[in-house]
Amino acid sequence: MFPFERADRWSVYFNRAEIILKAAEGRKGQKPLFKPSRATAIYAHNACSSRTQSRAAGTTLIATNIAYNEHPPCITPFDALEKKYLDDLWLELAHRGSYVILRAVVNPNKYVSISIIAEDENGEVELVQIYNQDDRRLPVSIVPEGQVFIVKEPFFKTTSGGGTSIRVDHVSDIVFLDGEDERIPEKWRPRLRLLARRPLDWKEDGNRFYGGKQYFEAAQW
């Protein structure tokens, strides 16, 4: 590919993204016109992961992040926030005074953000893009499949590709829940699985992570 062809391709990409995002402003406070099914969302996520891995072999990837509608982090105490579900979210708004609790249904992709598909208690799914996490950690150690987490005052937006997502820019706006945290919905609590583990199982997991120089993960065990 000639340099001018590469530049033209990026120009088309950014021009298209600008058109989509400007149109999104006109739909602020509305519901999405289209929501992909759970199966479609998961398929698209996995397909993106496969493409990224194949392109990464022997090539240099250029990451892009188109930021707009910047909003400050949540400063409201958690106990004062009202629980919402994915169907309660409106486009291009940070939902002040609210939170959603979600569970990852896939392992993450990493490009600029950590991207996952997550579900709420009703089984509805949405793309979640998590920014500004610790680059020293593997994305799968931050939000693996099955991880339950809270997003405070979620910002629901149109992506540059024309889809929708919850975008988390502030590290203080996402809370990863572990084990028997009382905020985890009962049907998501891993009580039986955790109780079935022996102390030796925990030790072996910790040693395995430590041996692989995955020190953050080792400290959790």
N, C-alpha and C positions, 0 to 999 in steps of 0.2 A: 504493500500500500504506500502510495506517495504521501509526503507530508501534507500537501494541500487537501488530499482526500480525507486524511485523519482529522484535520482542522474543520473541514466542512461537516463531517459526521458529528463532531461535538457541537458545532453551531446549530445543527438541526435539533439535537437533543435538548440544548438549553432553550432554544426558541419554543419548542413544544412544551417544555416544562413551564416556561413563563406563561404561555397561553392557558395551560391547565390551572395553574395556581391563581391567575387573575380571575378566571371564571369561578374558581372556588370561593373567592371573596364574595361573589354575588349570591352564594348559597349559604352564607353564614347564618347559623341558627336553624338550618333545615336538616331534614333527614337525608341520608344517601339515597340516590335514585336506584342504586343496584347494590345488592350485597351477595357476594359469592357464597355458595354452600360450604359447609364444613369440609367436605371432601375436596372441593376445588381449591380452597384456601391452603389446605395441607399439601396438595399436589403441587401447587405453584411454588410453595416454600421449598419443598424438596427438590423440585426441578431447578430452582435458583441456586441451591446449594451444590448440585451436581455441575452446573455450568461454571460456577465460581471456582470449584476445585479443578476442573479440566483446564480452564484458562490460566490458572495460577502456575501450572507446570511450565517452567521455562519462560514465563512472560512477566512483564511489569504491569501491575494493575494500577489504574488511576482512580482513586476514590473521590467521590463528589458528595457534597452536603449542601442542599439548597434550604437555607433557613429563612423563615418569615414568621410574622405574627409572634414575635418573641413575647414571652410572658414571665413574670417573676415566679419564684418558687412558692409553694404553699407554706404559710406561716401559722395556719390555724391549728390548734391542738387536735390530735387525732380524735379524741373523745367528742369533739364538737362537730366532726364531719358526719355527713349523712351518707349511708350506703346507697349506691346506685348499681344498675346493671347495664350491660352493653346497649340494650335497646333504649336506654334512657339518654344516651349521648347524642349531642347535636353537633353538626359540622362547624369547624373553625372556632370552637369555644374551649376555653379552659373552664372546667365545671367547678366553679368556686364553691366551697363549703361541702364538697362531696368527695367520695372515694369509690373505687371499684376493687373487688378482690378477684383475682384471676389465677388460673393454673395453666402452665405451659403444657401443650399437647404434642410438641415436637422438640427436638434439640435445636439450639440456635444456629443461625447463620451469622457471620461477621463480615461486614464490608466497612462502612463507616460506623454504623450503629450495630449493636447486637439486635438481631431481628428474630422474632419468634411468632408463632401462632398460639394464642392463649384463649381459654374458654372461661365463661362465668358459670355460676351455679345452674343456670338455665340451659347450658349446653351451647349457647351462642358463642361464636368465635370471632376474633379480630386480630389483625397484625399489630404487634407492639414493637416499636423501635426505641431501644434504650441507648442513650448516648452518655459519654463521659464516665464510663466505667474504667476500672484499673486495667491498663493494657498488659500488665505483667501476668494477668490471669487468663486462663483459657475460657472462652465464652461458655463452654459447657459446664464449667465449674461454678459459674455465676448463676445461670438460669437453665439447668438441665430439664429435660422432659419430666413432668410431674411436679416441678417447683411451684409452690403457691406464693403469690406476692400481692402486695397492695400498691396501687397507684393513687396517690393523693391528688385531688383536683386535676383529673386527667384532661389532657389537651387532645381533642379528637379532630383530625385533620384529613384533608385530601393530600395524597402523595403526589410527587411529581410525575408518577406513571399513570395517575388517574384513579387509583384505588383509594382506600381509606386506611388510617392507622391511628393508634394512640401513640403519641410521641412524648418520650420522657427525656427532657434535657437536664433536669436537676437531680443530682444523686440523692438529695434528701426527699424527693417526691416518690421514691420507690422503696418499699420495705419488703425484704425477702423473709418469709416466715419459715421457721424450722420446727420439726417434730410436733410437739403437742401444744403449740401456740393456740390459745383459746379463740383466736380470731379465725382460725382455719375452719371452714364449714365441716360439720360432722362427717359428711359422706366422703370428704377428701382426707380425713385424718388417717395417717399410716400406723395407727395404734397396734394392730395385730402384727404387722410386719416388723415394727420396731421391737415389740416385746419378744418376738421369736428369735431375735439375735442374741448370741452369747457375748459376754465381755471379750472373749478371744476373737470373735468376728470383728469387733470394733478395732481391737489392737492390730489385727492383720491388715485391715483397710488402711489404718494410719501409717503403718510401716511401708505398705505398698506405695502410697502416695509420696512418702518421704524418700523412698528409694528412687522414685522417678523425678525427684526434685520439684514436686508439686507441693510446696510448703504451705500454701494457703489451705489447700485441701486437707493436708495432713493434720493441720491444727484443728480442724473441725471434728476430727475423729479421736 
